[in-house]
């Protein structure tokens, strides 16, 4: 399911999960399931950010590795 979400949707879901986990009335089973979902979403967000970092670096890095704007 989280593969179908875009970065912003995943991030919003993580915020919702954190808010729920901060609640004192979360049963253990629900808390564990939310934690697992949140960790999976975090991994996907990290992958998204890493891909974006690579794209940006390739777009602005010159032959010598120095950052230069490219058309």
C-alpha positions, 0 to 999 in steps of 0.5 A: 500500500505505501508504494502507491503513496507519494512522499507527501502522503506518506509523511502525512500518514507518519504524522498521524501515526505519531499522534496516535502513538502519543495517545495514552490509550493505544492498546499494545497490539494497535501500537505495535501495528502502527509502529511497524507501519510507520517504520515501513513508511519511514524507509520509503521516505528515506528511499525517496529522499535519497533518489532526490538527492542523487538527481539534484547532485547529478543536475548540479555537479560539474565534471570536477565535482564542483556544483555548477548550474546546468541548463 
